[in-house]
Amino acid sequence: MTSDKLRRLLHIALTAAGAAICAFFSIPAAIVLVAVSAAIFAVDELMRFQRRRKLFALCNDIDRILKGSDSVTFADYNEGALSILTAEIHKMTIMLREQNSALSSDKLFMKESMEDIAHQLRTPLTSMMLLMEMLRDPDLAPQQRAGYVQELYSLLSRMNWLIDTMLGLSRIDAGAVKFREQEIRCRELISSALEPISISLELKNISVDVSVSGEPAFIGDMQYFTEALLNILKNCMEHTPEGGTITISAAETPIYTGITVTDSGSGFSGDDLDHIFERFYRSGEPSKSGYGIGLAFARRIVTSQSGSLQAYNAPNGGACFDMRIYNTAV
């Protein structure tokens, strides 16, 4: 037996018992008691009916929300005992909508990222297939064969760098990277970042002017900061003409430790400045291959460790990158 049926039977039983006792003393009193009891019972049933109707309506609204409706506002439940419940459901609904919006944005971002990666990998893969076809020629001269093999190696290196960089970005975005807290001396950091590209700089006859004021240092992950500075230097090298100069300066202030990298190239166009730190952004100038993903990775590394990375055109021409690592998070 349900609680509602038991409540009704108890009400009837109590009314009957009270009416019987009243009838023993006064018939009119018994009639009044039965009338009042019936009125109370009717009012209670009416109120319970209204509550059930609101509950059914609330269930329907929740079902509409689950089916993706955005028009439910719970404005009809601002009175009575249901108002507390509907207020909490409304909060939960807002939170779920925000989470759904974030998931949709992440899904779109992932789709665009996968398309970008596929595009970036397709170009070197197509070139590699053509080179492999050429290498199958038995009459190919040894010098040409060696050149094709070198080009294949270059393309494979580019693909390996792209994959490693994307994996690094994904790990940082997912919060899976635990940065080490080391004392990083700027002189050592600059030397470590220049080492991998020293031969390329020499081949392009690009000179590097390093100016370090005092012994600036900061706390961070040496490996990741080396990668960030290396990507900045690679970008400067790619956009500096032969015989040009890259200037690196470092200094420490009471607030932050700063490293500035400036090249003697043509600098950034207005559109480039707004997008150079975006993943897979390509310059609109046909003479440039774009800024790729290296700068996006560099900024992500720096900003994840209480720093900032900005870019602008130097007063005397050329691109300038300003990296700052703050003593406290800003």
N, C-alpha and C positions, 0 to 999 in steps of 0.2 A: 504494500500500500504506500502511495506517495505521500509526501509531507503535506501537500495541498489537500488531499482527500482526508487525511487524518485531522488536519486543522478544521476542515468543514464539519466533520462528524463530531469533533469535540465541541465546536461552537453550537451545533444543534442540540447536543446532549446537555450542555450547560444551560441553554435557553429553555429546554424542556423541563429540566430539573427546577430551574428558577421559577418557571411559569406554574409548575405543580405546587411549589411551596407557596407562591403568591395566591394561587387559586384557593388554597386552604383558608386564607384569611380574607382575600378580596378578589372577586372575579375581575373587576375593572383594572386592578393593579396587575393582574396576570396578563390581561390584554395589552396594557401599556408596555409591559416588559417585553412581550413578544414583538410588538410593533417597533419598539426601539431597537431590539436585537436584530430584527429584519432589516431596519434602515442601516444599522452599522454594518451588517453583513453585505448589503448591497453596495454601500460606499466603498468598503474594503475590496469587494470584487471588481468594482469599477476602476479603482486605483491600480489594482494588480493587472487588470486588462491593459490599462494605459502603459504600465511599466513593461509588460510583455510586448506590446506593440513597438515601444521604443527600442527594446532589446532586439526584436526582429529587424527593425529598421537599421540599427547599429550593425548587426551581423551582415545585412545586405550591403551597407556602406563599406565595411571591411572587405567583403568579397569583391566589391568593385575596385577597391584599392589593389587587392591582390591580382586583379586582372589588368592593372595598368592605368586605371582612371586617375586623372589629376584634378578632377573637379570636386572631390569630396573635401569639405572644410569642417564638418562636425558643428556647424553653427546652430543646429537645431537641438543640441544637447547641453546648453549652457545653464540649465536649471535642474534642480533635483539631485538625487544621489548619483545619477549617471554622469553628472558633470565632471566629477573627479576622475572617473574611469576614462571618459572620452578625452579629457585633457591629457592624460598620460598616453592614450592611443594616438592622439594628435601629435605629441612630441615624437613618439616612435615613428609615426608616418613621415614626419619631416626628415628625421634622421635617415630613414630608409630611402627616401627620395634623393637625399644628398649623396648617399652611398651609391645609389644606382646611377646618378649622374656622373659621379667620379669613376665608376666602373666603365660606363659608356665612353668617357673621355680616355681612360686607360686603354680600352679596347681599340678605339680609333687610333690612338698614338701607336699602339703595338702594330696595328695593320699598316700604318704609314711607315713605321720603322722597318718592318719586314719587306715592304716594297722597296724602300731605299737600299736596304742591304742587298736584296736580289739584284737591283739595278747596278749597284757598285761592284758586285761579284760577276755579273754577266759580262761586263766590258772586258776585264782581264781574261776571263775564261774563253771568250770568243777569240781574242788575240792569241791565246795559248793554243787553241785548236788550229788556227791558221799556221802558227809557227811549227806545230807538230807535223802538219801536212807537208810543209816545206822541208822539214828535216828528213822526211821519208824519201826524198829525191836522192838516188844513189850517186848522181853526178854533181851533187852540191860541193862547191869548193870548201876546203877545210877552214879557210878564214871566215867564209859566210856561215858555216856550221857553228863555229865558235861564237860568232856574233848572235846567232839565233838562240843558242844555249844560254848565253849571258842575258839576253832579253827575257827568256823564259824564267830564269832565276829572279830577275828583277820583278816580274809580274807575280811570281809566287811569294816573294817577300812582301809585296804590296798587299796581297790577299791575307797573308799571315798577320800583318800589322793591323789590317782592318778588323779581322776577327778578334784578335787580342784586345783591341781598343773597345769594340762593342761589348765584349764580355766584361771588361773592366767597368765600363759605364753601367751595364746592367747590374753588376754586383753592388756598385755604390748606390744606385737607385733603389735596389731591394734592401738596402741596409745590411748587406752580408759582409761588408768590409769593416774590419776593426783596425783603425789607423793606429800605428805605434806612436808613442810620444817620445821623440828623441830630440836632442839638441842638434839643430842643423846650422852649421856655419855657412854663411853665404858664399864665401870663397870656395869651399869644398863643393857646394851645390852647383855653382856655375861651372866648375871644372868637370864635374861628373856629367853635366848635361851637354857640354861641348864635345866631350870625347867621342861619342858615336858619330858625330857629323864632321869631325875635324878633316877627314880626307875629302869629303864633298866640298867643304868650304875652301880647301886648298885648290881643288880642281877648278872651281869657279873663280878663283883668285879674289875671294871675299875676305877682307881683314876683319878681325874682331878686336874691339877696344874695350877692355874691362877696367872699370873704375869702382873700387870698393872703399868706402869711407870707414876707417876703423876696422873693427871686427864684429860686424853685425851677425846676429844669430836669432833663431826662434825655435819654438817647439813644434814638431810635426813629424810626419812619416817621410823619411829620407827617400825611400824608393819611389813613392808616389809623387813627391814634389820634384824629383829629378825627371820623372816622366812628363809632368806638367810643363816644366821649363824647357825640356827637350822639344815638345810639340810646338811651343812658341818659337823657339829658335829655328825649327824646321820651316815653319811658315815664313819667318823673316828671310831665311835663306832662299826659299823658292821665289820670293818676290823682290829679291835684291839683284840687280844686274851684275854681270861680271865686272870685277874690279871695284865693287861697292864696299860698304862698311856696315857692320852691325855693332852697335854700342850697347854694352851692358853695364849698368850701374846699380850699386846696392848701398843702402844706408839704414840706420836704425834711429827711430825717434822714441820718445816716451810712450807713444801710443801704439806704434806698429813698426814692423821691419818691412822695408820696401825694396823690390827689385824691378828695375825698369829696363826694357829691351826696345831699342830703336833701330830701324834699318834705314838705308838710303834709297829705298825704292820709291815708287810713285804714290804710296799711301793708299788710303781707302776712299772710295766714292761714298757719297751720302747714303745710298741704299745699303752698301756693304756694312757700314757702321752699325746699322740697326739689326743686322742678321748674322754677323760673322760667328757668333757663338752658338748658333742654331746647328743642330745635327744635319749633316749632309748639305749644308748650304753651299751653293755655287755662285760665284760672282757673275754678274751679267756681262762683264767685259770678255769678249771672245779670246783675248790674249792671255787670260788667266784661267787656270783650271779650277779655281774656287778654293774655299778654305776647309772643305771636308769636315771631318769629325774630330780632328786633333784638338782644335781650339775648344770645342764643346767639352771634350774630356778634360782638358787643362782647367777650364773654369770649374767644372764639377769637383775636381780634386781640391782646388784651392778653397772654394766656398764651403766644402764639407769639413774644412779644418780651420774655421774661424778666420777666413780670409776673403779677399775680393780680387777680381781680375777685370780690368777695364781696358778698352782700346780706343785710341783716338789718333788723329793726324798730328805729327810733330810740327812745331812752329816753322822749322827749316825744311819741311818736307819729309816724306817717309812715314811708315807706320810706327806707332809707339804702343807698347803693352805695359801696363802698370799693375804689378802684382803686389798686394799688401797683405801681410799676415799680422793680425791684431793680437795684442797681448791678452785681451779678453774678448769674448764673443760679442759681436755687434749686430 
